[in-house]
Amino acid sequence: MPALLDGKGQPADAAEQRDLADLCQNCKRRYAAAARFYAAAFAAQPRLAEDLHTHDRYQAACAAALASAGKGEDAGGLDDPARGRLRRQALDWLRADLDAWTQVVEKGPPPARAQVQRTLTSWQNDADLASLRDQDTLAKRTEGERQACRKLWADVDALLKRNQQKAGKP
């Protein structure tokens, strides 16, 4: 593991990269490394990111958001540009998941709407994403970043409302 974290070794395949990301995130509190392994796994095997049931892309976004906020064992050495890239990556992953959940609302079976509601509501409350949502934290970001974050959360709200309307709830 130390060699892999230092970039001196390579995981065998996308599945191993994903497993390393999970280990880094959930056991080692190495969020920057987790985000890096997730990105490599998704590049090697895009279907890993696209599977909404595993929540891999969402977990990757959480890891990137935490690292960008200076959390974890490996975030201390990140400079501002690296943190900015991690925030953008987190937003990109969340946006991709939101687009996929939109398709579930629009084209999926009615029972899937309950999962959409649970998932997006959890996004709104997940402490891992606070750095992308908290107004005091956003005030320290560029106007472009603030707008991107606000747009994401407005779109989450809109999809939750659309989901409720399709389910026949006010």
Buried (B, 14 or more C-beta within 10 A) or exposed (E): EEEBBEEEEEBEEBEBBBBBBBBBBEEBBBBBBBBBBBBBBBEBBEEBBBEBEEBBBBBBBBBBBBBBBEBBEBBEEBEEEBBBBBBBBBBBBBBBBBEBBBEBBEEBEEEBBEBBBEBBEEBEEBEBBBBBBBEEBBEEBEEEBBEBBBEBBEBBEEBBEBBBEBEEEE
